[in-house]
C-alpha cells in the first residue's frame, strides 16, 4: 500500500470519526440542556439542575463515543475517569482561550466563543482518540 493511499485512508477515517464526534456533541448538548430546562421547569434549584444535566450529558457523550464512534473495547472503569478528565481539561482550555482572545486580543466575544469552541472540539477529539479510547479496532480509527 502506498503512502498516499495510507494518508487518504487515514483522512477518511478521521473525517468519519470526527463527524460522528461532532454529531454526538450535538446530541449530548440537546440531552443535557433538555434535562436542565426540564428540571428548572419543575422548580429544581438551578445549580442542581445544571449539575444533573451536565452529568447526564457527559455520560451520554461517553457512551455514544465509546460504543458508536470509537468502538472501544477498553474497560469503563479506566476510560470513564479519563474521559471526564479530558472533558474538564478541554473546558478549562476553552475558557483560557476565550479569556485571552477577549481580554488581550480584544476580539469580539461572539467570534471568540466560536474560536474557543472549535479549539475545544478539535483538541478534545484528538486527546480522546489517542488517550482515552485506545482499545479500538485499528480499522475504526
C-alpha positions in Angstrom: 0.0 0.0 0.0 1.5 3.4 -1.0 2.0 6.2 1.4 -0.6 8.3 -0.4 -3.2 5.6 -0.1 -2.5 5.3 3.7 -2.8 9.1 4.1 -6.1 9.1 2.2 -7.4 6.2 4.3 -6.4 8.0 7.5 -8.1 11.2 6.4 -11.3 9.3 5.5 -11.3 7.6 8.9 -10.5 10.9 10.7 -13.4 12.6 8.9 -15.8 9.8 9.8 -14.9 9.6 13.5 -14.7 13.4 13.7 -18.0 13.9 12.1 -19.6 11.3 14.4 -17.9 13.0 17.3 -19.5 16.4 16.3 -22.9 14.8 15.9 -22.6 13.1 19.3 -21.7 16.5 20.7 -25.0 17.9 19.3 -26.9 15.0 20.8 -25.1 15.4 24.1 -25.9 19.1 24.2 -29.6 18.6 23.4 -29.9 15.9 26.1 -28.0 17.9 28.7 -30.0 21.2 28.1 -33.2 19.2 27.9 -32.7 17.8 31.3 -31.5 21.2 32.7 -34.5 23.1 31.4 -37.0 20.3 32.4 -35.7 20.4 36.0 -35.8 24.2 36.1 -39.4 24.0 34.9 -40.1 21.7 37.8 -38.6 24.3 40.1 -35.4 22.4 40.9 -32.6 24.6 42.0 -30.6 25.9 39.1 -27.3 24.6 40.4 -28.7 21.1 41.0 -30.4 21.2 37.6 -27.2 22.3 35.8 -25.1 19.7 37.6 -27.6 16.8 36.8 -27.8 18.0 33.2 -24.1 18.1 32.7 -23.6 14.8 34.5 -26.1 13.1 32.2 -24.7 14.8 29.1 -21.2 13.7 29.9 -22.4 10.1 30.5 -24.4 10.1 27.2 -21.3 11.5 25.4 -19.1 8.8 26.9 -21.5 6.0 25.9 -22.0 7.2 22.4 -18.3 7.9 21.7 -17.2 4.6 23.3 -19.6 2.3 21.6 -20.7 4.1 18.4 -17.8 6.3 17.4 -14.5 4.9 18.6 -15.9 1.4 19.2 -13.6 1.0 22.2 -13.2 -2.4 23.9 -11.5 -0.8 26.9 -12.8 -1.1 30.4 -15.2 1.8 31.5 -13.6 1.8 35.0 -10.4 3.1 33.3 -11.9 5.0 30.4 -14.7 7.0 32.1 -12.4 8.8 34.6 -10.0 9.7 31.7 -12.9 10.8 29.6 -14.1 13.1 32.4 -10.6 14.5 32.9 -10.2 15.2 29.2 -13.6 17.0 29.1 -12.8 19.1 32.2 -9.3 19.9 30.8 -10.8 20.8 27.5 -13.3 23.1 29.1 -10.5 24.8 31.1 -8.6 25.3 27.8 -11.8 26.7 26.2 -12.1 29.2 29.0 -8.5 30.2 28.8 -8.6 30.7 25.0 -11.8 32.7 25.4 -10.3 35.0 28.0 -7.1 35.5 26.0 -9.0 36.3 22.8 -11.4 38.7 24.5 -9.2 40.4 27.2 -5.8 40.5 25.4 -6.6 40.5 21.7 -10.0 42.3 22.0 -11.7 40.0 19.7 -15.5 40.3 19.5 -16.9 38.0 22.2 -19.2 36.1 19.8 -16.2 35.3 17.5 -14.1 34.4 20.5 -16.7 31.9 21.7 -16.7 30.2 18.3 -12.9 30.1 18.0 -12.6 28.7 21.5 -15.3 26.2 20.8 -13.6 25.0 17.7 -10.3 24.7 19.6 -12.1 22.7 22.4 -13.8 20.4 19.9 -10.6 19.5 17.9 -8.3 19.2 20.9 -10.7 17.1 22.9 -11.4 14.8 19.9 -7.7 14.2 19.4 -7.0 13.6 23.0 -10.0 11.2 23.4 -8.9 9.4 20.3 -5.3 8.9 21.4 -5.6 8.8 25.2 -9.0 7.6 26.3 -10.3 5.3 23.6 -7.1 3.5 22.7 -8.6 0.0 22.7 -10.2 0.0 19.4 -10.1 -1.8 16.1 -7.4 -0.2 14.0 -9.8 -0.1 11.0 -12.2 2.0 13.1 -9.7 4.7 13.9 
